[in-house]
């Protein structure tokens, strides 16, 4: 009996060693190719041989070394996070650690001159720790359920990224250098980075080895771990501190390396690591190999001495596909119920009057945005001639905000009806990010694409993202977990494509950065007419599809039994939703969350009948984004906060509340 148990372990150990040796051989071959094919200075240049030697010893070699050290640190951090949270998609990227670290460092460098003298690692650690503590606090009521943790991490990342973009834009010419650093550039000019980071990896690895037994016990459920005498909360916090410290140290030294901590532990398990000790050794090796090979590929594919893209941005491309592969393994202990969350608490006795009240409120808000503002002398209400003088400046952005909010709300309504899931929305499901990938493609194909080409490219990107999300989540019956996480995965992949271009630091990067922030301060007559004509052409189609909205949430079999072509109706609605997402994303950016919140507010107010609920959703969407635009230009006058950020700060907390409220539990 003893032999029957030992042989598989020995076989797995040999398999793990063999796979590790294979990874090492591949890394050696890649490094040899890099040495041979690396660019050299022209031989006829004075001192070319000396300079080539300096480039080798003080740039290429330390760059390779820091790739190995940073990859190992992130691999170890990911293994610790996944083990301590019992979550297969936990890592510094999905838990908001890197976004929090980057935000803290951006604040320290950009807004607080007194903090510039502090080591970057302190700011990064404080920001990363604050982010993960917020995520865990938000998901605590649901027992650190993996799905809830991942979604709260997504929301913290979204808000932190929006704040970072806002601060970077406010710093003007300083902006792009901060963002390029944040994209994870491994370029080195000395061995200082390796000397700084290597001791931290050694300390973290030693601490992890000391904690092998607690980590093994923590792989059990909480009650069994406590019965074995483990101080669960104290130990969990200690391990989280180590994992966050490792990830923050890497972020402070080289910038954001996306999703490597997610990939490395799974690669280690694929190669044969099963026990905790094996995983803590194999995951750092896998992380080091992955980052080293990625960096070698970036250098070999780059022209001359200029990188094709920062290595961190290249590794972010792993995130989306890897999350999609891991979706079948992610099970929620406290699954969300789409049918329960669709219930409303109120039932309006006079919905017609309520709609009239919403129309009046919307018009009042538009008049308020056009007439009231702040100036040098404080608050001012424009009346008479002053109103007409300011109207050409205020009217275009107000029209853009109102029409964009209406279309985003319509897109969210379509997605929630199409999937039967109240958590669906163009921003949450990665559809807006897909539009960003389409915008990126347009900027690559055309130096300065026209608005028509831009909108067409963003529509195609949004449609591809939506159809991919639908195809993936259909296999799970459009369950809330699979739907949301497939959207997160597609959004991560799309934003990684955007990040690669952002890191270039050219004019296209600034255009993308401005789009990311969701600003309306440059809205003119072209944008206003684009939003107005699009809304006039697209929104009247929605009442004609009322029957589809009533039948499709009941499921495919019921829809077919009443003579509805499910495939064609879903495709038509997907195209319409893509258009209703791409045009507002072109106008106000991807961060508003209006498409998620507006249909919820309509249901919470008490609108139950489809037609009235649709009308209320459109009005509420217009009001949300108009209010966000008005607040964005007065809250820190004379400066402006991008409207997308303001709307995200409204929608993000709402989504977090919705995920953690008691009604969503089974």
C-alpha positions as CSV (number, residue, x, y, z in Angstrom):
1,X,0.0,0.0,0.0
2,X,2.8,2.3,0.8
3,X,4.5,1.7,-2.5
4,X,1.3,2.3,-4.4
5,X,1.1,5.8,-2.9
6,X,4.8,6.6,-3.4
7,X,5.2,5.7,-7.0
8,X,2.8,8.3,-8.4
9,X,4.5,11.0,-6.2
10,X,7.9,9.9,-7.5
11,X,6.6,9.9,-11.1
12,X,5.2,13.4,-10.6
13,X,8.4,14.6,-9.1
14,X,10.4,13.3,-12.0
15,X,7.9,14.8,-14.5
16,X,8.2,18.2,-12.7
17,X,12.0,18.1,-12.8
18,X,11.9,17.1,-16.5
19,X,9.6,20.0,-17.3
20,X,11.7,22.4,-15.3
21,X,14.8,21.2,-17.2
22,X,13.0,21.7,-20.5
23,X,12.0,25.3,-19.5
24,X,15.6,26.0,-18.6
25,X,16.9,24.7,-21.9
26,X,14.4,26.9,-23.8
27,X,15.5,29.9,-21.8
28,X,19.2,29.2,-22.6
29,X,18.5,28.9,-26.3
30,X,16.5,32.1,-26.3
31,X,19.3,33.9,-24.4
32,X,21.8,32.6,-26.9
33,X,19.7,33.9,-29.8
34,X,19.5,37.2,-28.0
35,X,23.2,37.5,-27.6
36,X,23.9,36.6,-31.2
37,X,21.2,38.7,-32.8
38,X,21.3,41.7,-30.5
39,X,21.9,45.1,-32.3
40,X,25.4,46.3,-32.4
41,X,26.8,49.8,-33.0
42,X,28.5,50.4,-36.4
43,X,32.1,49.2,-36.3
44,X,33.3,52.5,-37.8
45,X,32.0,54.5,-34.9
46,X,34.7,55.7,-32.4
47,X,34.8,53.3,-29.4
48,X,32.2,51.0,-30.9
49,X,33.7,47.9,-29.3
50,X,33.7,49.5,-25.8
51,X,30.2,50.8,-26.2
52,X,28.9,47.4,-27.3
53,X,30.6,45.8,-24.3
54,X,28.9,48.4,-22.0
55,X,25.5,47.7,-23.6
56,X,26.0,44.0,-23.0
57,X,27.2,44.2,-19.4
58,X,25.3,47.2,-18.1
59,X,22.0,46.8,-20.1
60,X,21.3,43.4,-21.6
61,X,22.6,41.2,-18.8
62,X,21.0,43.2,-15.9
63,X,17.8,43.3,-18.0
64,X,17.8,39.5,-18.3
65,X,18.6,39.2,-14.6
66,X,15.8,41.5,-13.5
67,X,13.3,39.6,-15.8
68,X,14.2,36.4,-13.9
69,X,14.1,38.0,-10.5
70,X,10.8,40.0,-11.1
71,X,9.2,36.9,-12.7
72,X,10.1,34.7,-9.8
73,X,8.8,37.3,-7.3
74,X,5.4,37.6,-9.1
75,X,5.1,33.8,-9.5
76,X,5.7,33.4,-5.8
77,X,3.2,36.2,-5.0
78,X,0.6,34.6,-7.2
79,X,1.0,31.1,-5.7
80,X,0.6,32.6,-2.2
81,X,-2.5,34.5,-3.1
82,X,-4.1,31.6,-4.9
83,X,-3.4,29.3,-2.0
84,X,-4.4,31.6,0.8
85,X,-7.6,32.7,-0.8
86,X,-8.4,29.3,-2.4
87,X,-9.0,31.2,-5.6
88,X,-7.6,30.0,-9.0
89,X,-7.7,33.4,-10.6
90,X,-6.2,35.4,-7.7
91,X,-3.1,37.4,-8.5
92,X,-1.9,41.0,-8.2
93,X,-3.7,42.0,-11.3
94,X,-7.1,40.5,-10.6
95,X,-7.1,41.7,-6.9
96,X,-6.4,45.3,-7.7
97,X,-2.9,45.2,-6.1
98,X,-1.0,46.5,-9.1
99,X,-3.6,49.1,-9.9
100,X,-3.6,50.3,-6.2
101,X,0.2,50.4,-6.2
102,X,0.4,52.3,-9.4
103,X,-2.2,54.8,-8.2
104,X,-0.3,55.4,-4.9
105,X,2.9,56.0,-6.8
106,X,1.2,58.3,-9.3
107,X,-0.3,60.3,-6.4
108,X,3.1,60.4,-4.6
109,X,5.0,61.6,-7.7
110,X,2.4,63.7,-9.4
111,X,0.4,65.4,-6.5
112,X,2.5,65.2,-3.4
113,X,6.0,66.8,-3.7
114,X,6.7,66.0,-0.1
115,X,6.4,62.3,-0.8
116,X,8.9,62.3,-3.8
117,X,11.8,61.6,-1.4
118,X,10.2,58.5,0.0
119,X,11.2,55.1,-1.6
120,X,8.8,54.1,-4.3
121,X,8.4,50.7,-2.7
122,X,6.7,52.3,0.4
123,X,4.1,54.0,-1.8
124,X,3.5,50.9,-3.9
125,X,3.1,48.7,-0.9
126,X,0.7,51.1,0.8
127,X,-1.4,51.4,-2.3
128,X,-1.4,47.6,-3.1
129,X,-2.2,46.7,0.5
130,X,-5.1,49.2,0.7
131,X,-6.5,47.9,-2.6
132,X,-6.5,44.2,-1.5
133,X,-7.9,45.1,1.9
134,X,-10.8,46.9,0.2
135,X,-11.4,43.9,-2.0
136,X,-11.4,41.5,0.9
137,X,-13.6,43.7,3.0
138,X,-16.1,44.0,0.2
139,X,-16.2,40.3,-0.4
140,X,-16.1,39.2,3.3
141,X,-19.8,38.9,3.7
142,X,-19.9,36.3,1.0
143,X,-17.1,34.3,2.6
144,X,-14.4,35.5,0.2
145,X,-16.3,33.7,-2.6
146,X,-13.9,33.5,-5.6
147,X,-16.3,35.1,-8.0
148,X,-17.2,38.0,-5.7
149,X,-13.5,38.6,-4.9
150,X,-12.7,38.7,-8.7
151,X,-15.5,41.1,-9.5
152,X,-14.7,43.4,-6.5
153,X,-11.1,43.3,-7.7
154,X,-12.2,44.3,-11.1
155,X,-14.1,47.3,-9.7
156,X,-11.3,48.5,-7.5
157,X,-8.9,48.2,-10.5
158,X,-11.4,50.2,-12.7
159,X,-11.7,53.0,-10.2
160,X,-7.9,53.1,-9.4
161,X,-7.0,53.1,-13.1
162,X,-9.5,55.9,-13.7
163,X,-7.9,58.0,-11.0
164,X,-4.4,57.3,-12.3
165,X,-5.4,58.4,-15.8
166,X,-6.9,61.6,-14.4
167,X,-3.8,62.5,-12.5
168,X,-1.5,61.6,-15.4
169,X,-3.5,63.8,-17.7
170,X,-3.4,66.6,-15.2
171,X,0.4,66.5,-15.3
172,X,0.6,67.4,-19.0
173,X,3.9,66.6,-20.6
174,X,4.9,64.5,-17.6
175,X,2.0,62.2,-18.4
176,X,3.4,59.8,-20.9
177,X,6.6,59.1,-19.1
178,X,4.7,57.9,-16.1
179,X,2.4,55.8,-18.2
180,X,5.3,54.2,-20.1
181,X,7.0,53.3,-16.8
182,X,3.7,51.9,-15.6
183,X,3.4,49.6,-18.6
184,X,6.3,47.5,-17.2
185,X,9.5,48.4,-19.0
186,X,12.5,46.1,-18.1
187,X,15.1,48.3,-19.7
188,X,18.1,48.7,-17.3
189,X,21.2,50.9,-17.3
190,X,22.9,49.2,-14.4
191,X,22.7,46.3,-11.9
192,X,21.0,48.5,-9.3
193,X,17.5,47.2,-9.9
194,X,18.7,43.6,-9.6
195,X,20.6,44.4,-6.4
196,X,17.4,46.0,-5.0
197,X,14.9,43.3,-6.0
198,X,16.9,40.1,-5.5
199,X,17.2,40.3,-1.6
200,X,13.4,40.9,-1.4
201,X,12.8,37.8,-3.4
202,X,15.1,35.8,-1.1
203,X,13.4,37.1,2.0
204,X,9.9,36.4,0.6
205,X,10.9,32.9,-0.6
206,X,12.4,32.1,2.9
207,X,9.2,33.3,4.6
208,X,7.1,31.3,2.2
209,X,9.1,28.1,3.0
210,X,8.6,28.7,6.7
211,X,4.8,28.9,6.1
212,X,4.5,25.7,4.1
213,X,2.6,23.9,6.8
214,X,0.1,26.7,7.4
215,X,-0.4,27.1,3.7
216,X,-1.1,23.3,3.4
217,X,-3.7,23.5,6.2
218,X,-5.3,26.6,4.6
219,X,-6.0,24.6,1.5
220,X,-8.8,23.0,3.6
221,X,-12.0,24.8,4.4
222,X,-12.0,27.3,7.3
223,X,-13.6,25.2,9.9
224,X,-11.2,22.3,9.4
225,X,-8.2,24.7,9.4
226,X,-9.4,26.2,12.7
227,X,-9.9,22.7,14.2
228,X,-6.3,21.9,13.5
229,X,-5.2,24.9,15.7
230,X,-4.4,27.4,13.0
231,X,-5.0,31.1,13.8
232,X,-6.7,31.5,10.4
233,X,-7.2,35.3,10.2
234,X,-3.8,36.2,11.5
235,X,-2.0,33.7,9.2
236,X,-4.0,34.8,6.2
237,X,-3.1,38.4,6.8
238,X,0.6,37.6,7.3
239,X,0.7,35.6,4.0
240,X,-1.2,38.4,2.2
241,X,1.4,40.9,3.5
242,X,4.2,38.8,2.0
243,X,2.4,38.4,-1.4
244,X,1.5,42.1,-1.6
245,X,5.0,43.2,-0.6
246,X,6.5,41.0,-3.4
247,X,4.1,42.3,-6.0
248,X,4.5,45.9,-4.9
249,X,8.3,45.6,-4.9
250,X,8.2,44.5,-8.6
251,X,5.8,47.3,-9.5
252,X,7.9,49.9,-7.8
253,X,11.1,48.7,-9.6
254,X,9.9,48.0,-13.1
255,X,6.2,48.9,-13.4
256,X,3.1,46.8,-13.9
257,X,3.7,43.2,-15.2
258,X,0.2,42.1,-15.9
259,X,-1.2,38.6,-15.1
260,X,2.2,36.9,-14.7
261,X,1.3,36.0,-11.1
262,X,-1.9,34.4,-12.5
263,X,-0.1,32.3,-15.1
264,X,2.9,31.1,-13.3
265,X,1.2,28.9,-10.6
266,X,-1.0,27.3,-13.2
267,X,2.0,26.6,-15.4
268,X,3.6,25.0,-12.4
269,X,0.6,22.8,-11.8
270,X,0.5,21.8,-15.4
271,X,4.1,20.8,-15.2
272,X,3.4,18.5,-12.2
273,X,3.5,20.6,-9.0
274,X,0.9,19.3,-6.6
275,X,2.0,19.7,-3.0
276,X,2.5,23.1,-1.4
277,X,6.2,22.9,-1.2
278,X,6.5,21.9,-4.9
279,X,4.2,24.8,-5.9
280,X,6.2,27.3,-3.9
281,X,9.4,26.2,-5.8
282,X,7.9,25.6,-9.2
283,X,5.8,28.8,-9.4
284,X,8.7,31.2,-9.1
285,X,10.7,29.2,-11.6
286,X,7.7,29.2,-14.0
287,X,7.3,33.0,-13.5
288,X,10.9,33.6,-14.1
289,X,10.9,31.6,-17.3
290,X,7.7,33.2,-18.6
291,X,8.9,36.7,-18.1
292,X,12.4,36.0,-19.4
293,X,11.1,34.3,-22.6
294,X,8.6,37.2,-23.1
295,X,11.3,39.8,-22.7
296,X,13.6,37.8,-25.1
297,X,10.8,37.7,-27.7
298,X,10.2,41.5,-27.3
299,X,13.8,42.3,-27.9
300,X,14.2,39.9,-30.8
301,X,11.1,41.2,-32.6
302,X,12.0,44.9,-31.9
303,X,13.8,47.0,-34.5
304,X,17.2,48.3,-33.5
305,X,17.6,49.5,-29.9
306,X,13.9,50.4,-29.5
307,X,11.5,47.9,-27.9
308,X,8.4,46.9,-29.8
309,X,6.4,47.3,-26.6
310,X,7.2,47.2,-22.9
311,X,7.5,43.6,-21.6
312,X,4.8,44.2,-19.0
313,X,2.3,45.3,-21.7
314,X,3.2,42.1,-23.7
315,X,2.6,39.8,-20.7
316,X,-0.8,41.5,-20.1
317,X,-1.8,39.8,-23.4
318,X,-1.7,36.5,-21.4
319,X,-4.4,37.6,-19.1
320,X,-7.5,37.4,-21.2
321,X,-6.9,33.9,-22.8
322,X,-5.8,32.5,-19.5
323,X,-8.9,33.7,-17.6
324,X,-11.0,32.1,-20.4
325,X,-9.2,28.8,-20.0
326,X,-9.7,28.9,-16.2
327,X,-13.4,29.7,-16.3
328,X,-14.6,26.1,-16.2
329,X,-12.5,25.6,-13.0
330,X,-14.1,28.5,-11.1
331,X,-17.0,27.6,-9.0
332,X,-18.9,29.9,-6.7
333,X,-20.0,28.7,-3.3
334,X,-22.5,31.5,-3.0
335,X,-23.7,31.8,-6.6
336,X,-25.6,34.8,-7.7
337,X,-29.2,34.2,-8.9
338,X,-30.2,36.2,-11.9
339,X,-33.9,35.6,-11.4
340,X,-33.9,36.8,-7.8
341,X,-32.0,40.0,-8.5
342,X,-34.4,41.0,-11.2
343,X,-37.2,41.5,-8.7
344,X,-38.2,45.0,-7.8
345,X,-39.1,46.2,-4.4
346,X,-41.6,48.7,-5.6
347,X,-44.6,48.5,-7.9
348,X,-45.6,52.0,-9.2
349,X,-49.3,52.6,-9.0
350,X,-49.1,55.3,-11.7
351,X,-46.0,54.6,-13.9
352,X,-47.2,57.1,-16.5
353,X,-47.0,59.9,-14.0
354,X,-43.6,58.7,-12.9
355,X,-42.4,58.8,-16.5
356,X,-43.6,62.3,-16.9
357,X,-41.8,63.2,-13.7
358,X,-38.6,61.7,-15.1
359,X,-39.0,63.7,-18.3
360,X,-39.4,66.9,-16.3
361,X,-36.5,66.0,-14.1
362,X,-34.3,65.3,-17.1
363,X,-35.2,68.6,-18.7
364,X,-34.6,70.5,-15.5
365,X,-31.2,68.8,-15.1
366,X,-30.2,69.8,-18.7
367,X,-31.3,73.4,-18.0
368,X,-29.3,73.4,-14.7
369,X,-26.2,72.1,-16.5
370,X,-26.5,74.9,-19.2
371,X,-27.1,77.7,-16.8
372,X,-25.3,77.1,-13.5
373,X,-21.5,76.9,-13.2
374,X,-18.5,78.2,-11.4
375,X,-16.3,81.1,-12.5
376,X,-13.5,83.3,-11.1
377,X,-16.0,85.0,-8.8
378,X,-17.6,81.8,-7.5
379,X,-21.0,80.3,-8.4
380,X,-22.9,81.9,-11.2
381,X,-26.3,81.5,-12.8
382,X,-26.2,82.5,-16.5
383,X,-29.4,84.3,-17.5
384,X,-30.2,86.6,-20.4
385,X,-27.3,87.5,-22.7
386,X,-24.8,85.7,-20.5
387,X,-26.8,82.4,-21.0
388,X,-26.7,82.8,-24.8
389,X,-23.0,83.7,-24.8
390,X,-22.1,80.6,-22.8
391,X,-24.5,78.3,-24.7
392,X,-22.1,77.5,-27.6
393,X,-19.6,76.2,-25.1
394,X,-21.9,74.3,-22.8
395,X,-24.5,73.0,-25.1
396,X,-22.3,70.6,-27.2
397,X,-20.9,68.8,-24.2
398,X,-24.3,68.6,-22.5
399,X,-25.8,67.1,-25.7
400,X,-22.9,64.6,-26.0
401,X,-23.3,63.6,-22.3
402,X,-27.1,63.2,-22.5
403,X,-27.1,61.3,-25.8
404,X,-24.2,59.1,-24.8
405,X,-25.9,58.3,-21.5
406,X,-29.1,57.4,-23.3
407,X,-27.3,55.0,-25.8
408,X,-25.2,53.4,-23.1
409,X,-28.4,52.8,-21.0
410,X,-30.1,51.3,-24.0
411,X,-27.1,49.0,-24.6
412,X,-27.2,47.9,-21.0
413,X,-30.9,47.2,-21.2
414,X,-30.4,45.1,-24.3
415,X,-27.6,43.1,-22.7
416,X,-29.5,42.4,-19.5
417,X,-32.6,41.3,-21.5
418,X,-30.6,39.3,-23.9
419,X,-28.8,37.3,-21.3
420,X,-31.4,37.4,-18.5
421,X,-28.7,38.7,-16.2
422,X,-29.0,42.0,-14.3
423,X,-25.2,42.2,-13.9
424,X,-24.7,42.6,-17.7
425,X,-23.5,45.9,-19.1
426,X,-21.3,47.2,-21.9
427,X,-18.5,48.3,-19.5
428,X,-18.6,45.3,-17.2
429,X,-18.7,42.8,-20.0
430,X,-15.7,44.2,-21.8
431,X,-17.7,45.5,-24.7
432,X,-16.5,49.1,-24.3
433,X,-12.9,47.7,-24.0
434,X,-13.5,45.8,-27.3
435,X,-14.4,49.2,-28.8
436,X,-11.1,50.5,-27.5
437,X,-9.3,47.6,-29.3
438,X,-11.1,48.6,-32.5
439,X,-10.0,52.2,-32.0
440,X,-6.5,51.0,-31.5
441,X,-6.6,49.1,-34.8
442,X,-8.0,52.2,-36.6
443,X,-5.1,54.3,-35.2
444,X,-2.6,51.7,-36.5
445,X,-4.2,51.4,-40.0
446,X,-4.9,55.1,-40.4
447,X,-2.6,57.8,-39.0
448,X,-5.6,60.1,-38.3
449,X,-8.8,58.2,-38.9
450,X,-12.0,60.2,-39.6
451,X,-14.9,60.0,-37.1
452,X,-16.8,57.7,-39.5
453,X,-13.8,55.2,-39.7
454,X,-13.3,55.5,-35.9
455,X,-16.9,54.7,-35.1
456,X,-16.9,51.8,-37.6
457,X,-13.8,50.3,-36.2
458,X,-15.0,50.7,-32.6
459,X,-18.4,49.1,-33.6
460,X,-16.6,46.1,-35.1
461,X,-14.4,45.8,-32.0
462,X,-17.4,46.0,-29.7
463,X,-19.4,43.5,-31.8
464,X,-16.5,41.0,-31.8
465,X,-16.1,41.3,-28.0
466,X,-19.9,40.9,-27.5
467,X,-20.2,37.9,-29.7
468,X,-17.2,36.2,-28.1
469,X,-18.6,36.8,-24.6
470,X,-22.0,35.4,-25.7
471,X,-20.4,32.3,-27.2
472,X,-18.3,31.6,-24.1
473,X,-21.0,32.3,-21.5
474,X,-23.7,30.4,-23.5
475,X,-21.9,27.1,-22.6
476,X,-22.8,27.9,-19.0
477,X,-26.3,28.9,-19.7
478,X,-25.5,32.6,-19.3
479,X,-24.9,32.1,-15.6
480,X,-23.9,35.3,-13.8
481,X,-20.4,34.0,-12.8
482,X,-19.5,32.8,-16.3
483,X,-21.0,35.8,-18.0
484,X,-19.2,38.3,-15.9
485,X,-15.9,36.6,-15.8
486,X,-15.9,36.0,-19.5
487,X,-16.5,39.7,-19.9
488,X,-13.6,40.5,-17.5
489,X,-11.4,38.2,-19.5
490,X,-12.3,39.8,-22.9
491,X,-12.0,43.2,-21.3
492,X,-8.5,42.4,-20.0
493,X,-7.4,41.2,-23.4
494,X,-8.8,44.2,-25.2
495,X,-7.2,46.6,-22.7
496,X,-3.9,44.8,-23.0
497,X,-4.0,45.6,-26.7
498,X,-4.7,49.3,-25.9
499,X,-1.9,49.3,-23.3
500,X,0.7,48.1,-25.8
501,X,-0.1,51.1,-28.0
502,X,-0.3,53.5,-25.0
503,X,3.2,52.5,-24.0
504,X,4.6,53.8,-27.3
505,X,4.4,57.3,-26.0
506,X,3.5,59.0,-29.4
507,X,0.5,61.0,-30.5
508,X,-1.7,57.9,-30.8
509,X,-0.9,57.1,-27.2
510,X,-2.1,60.5,-26.0
511,X,-5.3,60.1,-28.1
512,X,-6.0,56.8,-26.5
513,X,-5.2,58.1,-23.0
514,X,-7.7,61.0,-23.5
515,X,-10.3,58.5,-24.7
516,X,-9.6,56.3,-21.7
517,X,-10.4,59.2,-19.3
518,X,-13.7,59.8,-20.9
519,X,-13.5,63.6,-21.3
520,X,-16.2,65.8,-22.8
521,X,-14.3,69.1,-22.5
522,X,-13.3,69.0,-26.2
523,X,-16.8,68.2,-27.4
524,X,-17.9,70.4,-30.3
525,X,-20.6,70.6,-32.8
526,X,-19.3,67.5,-34.7
527,X,-19.5,65.3,-31.5
528,X,-22.9,66.8,-30.6
529,X,-24.4,66.1,-34.0
530,X,-22.9,62.6,-34.0
531,X,-24.5,61.8,-30.7
532,X,-27.8,63.4,-31.6
533,X,-28.2,61.8,-35.0
534,X,-27.1,58.4,-33.7
535,X,-29.6,58.5,-30.9
536,X,-32.4,59.6,-33.3
537,X,-31.6,56.8,-35.7
538,X,-31.0,53.9,-33.3
539,X,-33.2,54.5,-30.3
540,X,-36.6,54.4,-32.2
541,X,-35.7,50.8,-33.1
542,X,-36.0,49.7,-29.5
543,X,-39.8,49.9,-29.0
544,X,-40.2,47.8,-32.2
545,X,-38.3,45.0,-30.5
546,X,-40.5,44.9,-27.4
547,X,-41.6,41.3,-28.1
548,X,-38.0,40.1,-28.2
549,X,-37.2,41.8,-24.9
550,X,-40.2,40.0,-23.3
551,X,-39.5,36.5,-24.7
552,X,-35.7,36.1,-24.8
553,X,-35.1,36.3,-21.0
554,X,-37.3,33.2,-20.8
555,X,-34.8,31.0,-22.5
556,X,-34.1,29.5,-25.9
557,X,-36.7,26.7,-25.8
558,X,-39.5,29.1,-24.8
559,X,-38.4,31.6,-27.5
560,X,-38.4,28.9,-30.2
561,X,-41.8,27.6,-29.1
562,X,-43.5,30.9,-29.8
563,X,-41.9,31.2,-33.2
564,X,-38.9,33.4,-32.4
565,X,-35.6,32.8,-34.3
566,X,-33.3,32.8,-31.3
567,X,-30.0,33.0,-33.3
568,X,-31.1,35.8,-35.6
569,X,-32.7,37.9,-32.9
570,X,-29.6,37.6,-30.7
571,X,-27.4,38.5,-33.6
572,X,-29.5,41.5,-34.5
573,X,-29.6,42.7,-30.8
574,X,-25.8,42.1,-30.6
575,X,-25.2,44.4,-33.6
576,X,-27.5,47.0,-32.2
577,X,-25.9,46.8,-28.7
578,X,-22.5,47.1,-30.3
579,X,-23.5,50.3,-32.1
580,X,-25.1,51.7,-29.0
581,X,-21.8,51.0,-27.1
582,X,-19.3,52.1,-29.7
583,X,-20.7,55.5,-30.5
584,X,-20.9,56.6,-26.8
585,X,-17.5,55.1,-26.2
586,X,-16.1,57.2,-29.0
587,X,-17.8,60.3,-27.4
588,X,-17.1,59.9,-23.7
589,X,-14.7,56.9,-23.2
590,X,-15.2,53.5,-21.7
591,X,-15.5,54.1,-18.0
592,X,-19.0,55.4,-17.2
593,X,-20.9,52.2,-16.0
594,X,-24.1,54.0,-17.0
595,X,-25.1,51.0,-19.1
596,X,-25.1,48.9,-15.9
597,X,-26.7,51.3,-13.5
598,X,-29.5,52.9,-15.5
599,X,-31.6,49.7,-16.0
600,X,-31.1,48.8,-12.3
601,X,-32.4,52.2,-11.2
602,X,-35.5,51.8,-13.5
603,X,-36.3,48.5,-11.8
604,X,-35.6,49.8,-8.3
605,X,-37.9,52.7,-8.9
606,X,-40.7,50.2,-9.8
607,X,-41.1,50.2,-13.5
608,X,-42.1,46.6,-14.5
609,X,-43.7,46.7,-17.9
610,X,-41.1,46.4,-20.6
611,X,-41.9,49.6,-22.6
612,X,-42.1,51.9,-19.6
613,X,-39.0,50.3,-18.1
614,X,-37.1,50.9,-21.3
615,X,-38.2,54.6,-21.4
616,X,-37.2,55.1,-17.8
617,X,-33.9,53.5,-18.5
618,X,-33.1,55.9,-21.3
619,X,-34.1,58.9,-19.3
620,X,-32.1,57.8,-16.3
621,X,-29.1,57.1,-18.5
622,X,-29.3,60.7,-19.9
623,X,-29.6,62.1,-16.4
624,X,-26.7,60.1,-14.9
625,X,-24.2,61.2,-17.5
626,X,-25.5,64.8,-17.7
627,X,-25.1,65.1,-13.9
628,X,-21.6,63.5,-14.1
629,X,-20.6,65.9,-16.8
630,X,-21.9,68.9,-14.9
631,X,-20.2,67.8,-11.7
632,X,-16.9,67.1,-13.5
633,X,-16.5,70.7,-14.6
634,X,-17.4,72.4,-11.3
635,X,-16.1,70.1,-8.5
636,X,-12.4,71.2,-8.8
637,X,-12.9,74.4,-10.9
638,X,-10.9,75.7,-12.8
639,X,-9.7,72.2,-13.6
640,X,-12.0,69.4,-14.8
641,X,-12.4,65.8,-13.8
642,X,-13.0,63.5,-16.9
643,X,-16.7,62.7,-17.0
644,X,-16.0,59.0,-17.4
645,X,-14.2,58.9,-14.1
646,X,-17.0,60.7,-12.3
647,X,-19.6,58.3,-13.7
648,X,-17.4,55.3,-12.8
649,X,-17.1,56.6,-9.3
650,X,-21.0,56.5,-9.2
651,X,-21.4,53.2,-10.9
652,X,-18.5,51.3,-9.3
653,X,-19.7,51.5,-5.7
654,X,-23.2,50.6,-6.9
655,X,-22.0,47.4,-8.6
656,X,-20.0,46.5,-5.5
657,X,-23.1,47.1,-3.3
658,X,-25.2,45.0,-5.6
659,X,-22.7,42.1,-5.5
660,X,-22.4,42.1,-1.7
661,X,-26.0,42.8,-0.6
662,X,-27.9,40.0,1.1
663,X,-30.5,39.6,-1.6
664,X,-27.9,38.2,-4.0
665,X,-27.2,35.2,-1.8
666,X,-28.9,31.9,-2.2
